[in-house]
Amino acid sequence: MSIGSFTGISEGAEELNIELPPGTEAAFEAYYDFLENHGRQVNLTAISGSEEVVSLHFLDSLALLNILNFKNKKVIDIGSGAGFPGVPLKLAEPSIDLTLLDSAGKRISFLSELSKLLDIEATCVYERAEEAAHKQHLREHFNIVVSRAVARLNMLCELCLPYVAIGGYFIAMKTTDSEDETAEAENAVSTLGCELTQNFDYKIPGKDIIRRAVVIKKITGTPEKYPRRFAKIKKTPL
């Protein structure tokens, strides 16, 4: 995959059968530069170099566009960190109504500055996921919830599924060896009013790496007591 003048993002998107809007290459290059210059200060990613960032962050995020129709959808990225996958999704599908949530003030400051730099509209929420999920304007408000957080799936479900509107979806970005996690999360999925829809495996362009997205659909409302305090979630996962 060629990265000359950041054309690698377009080549990779084409391999994913995704057509990027005009000017997207320049936006992703600005994103990369900002991540390299400012993201290191707050330890946002251990991945460096344009080819690695394009493949392992940008294209990995864009692959989700092949799973669901994101057009005009309300989307929240839980534990957004450096903005993955939410910001790349917004650049590729500008109609998304995007919210970025993170519990670290430095990361939210980074995301706010990044949004201004890239001239995208994104609501940045500085709050813990298990607390914000009990707020009326966020609870069961989103058509699609995405997360690339490293928590095990049963814990991640309790943190993320309360945000999903009935009929909406949660996409958890995982590896292909996550079968045990998925099985372990079955009780959490059903308890929180959802069902497992599919495991979507995809190859990252330019890499011999297969990733998996676990897709969960919201069927009924999540009981009000969830999510619990994080200490409780961690001690006794559903």
N, C-alpha and C positions, 0 to 999 in steps of 0.2 A: 504493500500500500504506500503510495507516494504521499509525502507530507509537504511537498514544495508549495509555498504560499498558502499553506493550510488547506490545500485541496483534498487532503486525506479525509477530512470530515465528510465532504460530498461524495467521494468515492465509496467510503464505508457506508454512508446512508443509502447510496444506490444499491450496494450489495444487500442491504436490508430491505430493499424495495420501498424506501422512503424518499419522497421528493422534498427537499428543503426549500424554504422561501428564499427569494433573492436577497443577497447581503448576509446570509447566515454564516458563510465562511469567515467574514470579517468579524462578526459578533463572537464566534467561537474562538478566534485568535485573540480578541480582546479579553475574553474570559480566561483563556490560558495565561496570558501575560499578567493579568490581575492576580490569578491564583499563584503564579510563580513569585510575584513581587510582594504580595501581601499575605497570601495564605500560609506561607512558611512561618510567619511571625506568630501565628496562633495554632500551628501544628495541625492543619486541616487535612493534609494527605501526605503519605509517605511516597506516593508515586510522583516521579518527576520526568521531564523530557516530553516534548510535544507528541511524539509517536505513542508513548505509553499513556499519556493523559487522553489523547484522542480515542484510543482503543478502549482502555480500561475504565474510563470515566464517561466520556461523551457518548461514544457509540453504544456502550453498555446501557446507558440511560435511554437512548433513542430506540433501542430494540423493543421497549415496552409499547411503542406505538403500533406494533404488529399484533398486540394482544387484545386491546380494546379500542373503541373509537373515542379519542380524547377531545374531539372537536366540540367547543362550547361547553365543556364540562367543568364543574367545580372540583378542583384537585387540591389536596393537601399532601405535602411531603413531611413526614414525621421523622424528626431527628435529621434534619436536612444537612447539617454540617457545612460542607463547601458548596452545597446546592444540588447534589446528585440524589435522585434523578430529576428533581423538579425543574431546575433552570434549563437544562438542555431540552426537556420536553416543551417548555414554554417557547424557547427559541424556534423549535421546529413546528410547533402548533400554537401560533400567537393567540388563538381564540380561547385558550385555556384561562379560566379564572383561578389564579394560582395563590396558594397560601404556603409559606415556608415556616415550619415550627422547629425550634431548637431550645434546649434548656440552658445553653451557654451564651452569655451576653456578647462575648467576643465574636462568636460565630454569627450571631444575629446582626451585629454591626457590619461584619464582612458581607453578609447577604444583602443588607440594605444598601451598602455602597456599590456592590456588584449590580444590583437592580438598576440603580441610577446610571451607572456606567453603560450598561447594555440597553438602557432606555426601555425597560420592560416593567409592566405593572405587576407587583407581587406584594401581598400582605405578609409582613415578617412578624411572627409571634414569638416573643421571648418568654417561654413558660415551660414547665414540665408537662409532658404529654398526659400523664395520669390526672393532672389537675385541670388543665385546659379542656379536657374531654367532658367535664361536668358543666361547662359554660353553655348556656342555651344557644348562643349564636354560632357555636362550633359543633355541638353534639348532633350527630346524625344529619349533618348539613352537606356532606360532600358526595358527589357521584363516584369519585375515585380517590382512594387513599393509597399512597405509595410509600415505601420505606426500604432503605438499604441498610438499616441499622443491624448491628451484629448480635443483638439479643436472640435467644432461642425463640422459635416460632410460637410456642405456647404463651410465653411472656409478651411477645410482640403483638399477638392477637388481642390480648387484654388492653394493651396500650393504644392500639390503632382501630380496632373494629367499632368502638363507640362513636367514632367520627363518621362512619359510613352511613349514608342515607339508605333507607329500605329500598332494595332494588339495585343498589350500587355495589361497588367492588373494592376489595383490598388486594393490592399486589405487593407481595413480599419478595424481595430480591434475594435469592439464595444460591447455593452451589448444587451441583447435580447429586452430591452425596447427602442430601437432606431428607432422605426417606424416613429416617428415624425421627427427625424433628417433626415432620408432617404427621406421622402416626401419633407422636406424643401430643400433638396439638388438637387432636380430634375432639376431645372433651371441651377444650376452650372454644373451638369453633362453634359447636352446637350450643353450648351454654350461653354464648354471646349472641345467638340468634342468626347464625350464618351456616353456610355449607361450602365445602371445598368444591370448586368448579373444575379446575384443571391444574396440572403442572406443565408449564410452557418452557421447553428447552430451546435455547438458541445459541448459535455460534457467534462469537465476537469477531467482526471483520478484522483481518490482519493478524489474528491470533489463533492458535490451535487450542482455544479455550471454549468450553461449553458451559453456559450459565443456565440457571433455572429461575423462573418466576412462578411462585405459588399464588394462584388466583382464588380468592374466596368471595362468595356473594352473600350480601345481607338479605335475609329472608324476612325476619321479624325484628322488632325493636330490641335493643340490648337492655337487660334489666338495669335499673337506675343505680344499683350499688356498684356497678362496674364502670370504669376501672377502680380497683382498690388502691390504697397507698402502696408506693413502690416496694417498700420493705415487705409488705404482705404478699405482693405479687411474686417477689423473689423467693420468699421463704416457702410459700405454698402455692406454686403455679397451678392454674386450673388444669 
